[in-house]
Every structure is written in structure tokens, then in C-alpha cells.
Amino acid sequence: MAKAFNIQLRDDVGHKQDGPVPPGVDSETWIGPAPWTPFGAH
């Protein structure tokens, strides 16, 4: 058995706006059978 605790406080890393799929990213393979969502919402 292993237990780990992370008690570090840090700032919010934020959220990028949805946008077009970057070149070289195969979004169909990445998403698989899941419903389509805008890039960045993953």
C-alpha cells in the first residue's frame, strides 16, 4: 500500500479559450468514440 499527500498551495493555472485543432494533432483519434467537443475543452 502507498499513500501520498500533496498539500502545496498554488495559483490557478487558468484555462485557454477553445480554438482550432493545431496542425499535426489527429483529433479524431484523440477523442475516440466520445462525443465531439471543441479543442481546448478536453
C-alpha positions, 0 to 999 in steps of 0.5 A: 500500500502507498499513500501520498499527500500533496498539500502545496498551495498554488495559483490557478493555472487558468484555462485557454479559450477553445480554438482550432485543432493545431496542425499535426494533432489527429483529433479524431483519434484523440477523442475516440468514440466520445462525443465531439467537443471543441479543442481546448475543452478536453 
